[in-house]
Amino acid sequence: MSLTQRDLNAIKDLIGITIDEAMGKKLDEKLSKFLTKEEFFNRMDEVMSELKIIREETTVLTHQVSNHEDRITKAEDKLSIQTS
């Protein structure tokens, strides 16, 4: 008994379905290691919040250091202290 074209097409379709299922499982397995869009944006919100806090603290500290430097310079001038 020989295979007909219909039999060959059925085998071809079965192989295609089997490969698609195997590839789908592999792809799902690989993609499961990545963050979802929602998880990514939630983490980025956290990171951006921290960055904003750091920038605000840097601005405040820069102003404080400048203020302290001015006061030290005035005290040095008044006491006639020379710095190197």
Buried (B, 14 or more C-beta within 10 A) or exposed (E): EEEEEEEEEEEEEEEEEEEEEEEEEEEEEEEEEEEEEEEEEEEEEEEEEEEEEEEEEEEEEEEEEEEEEEEEEEEEEEEEEEEE
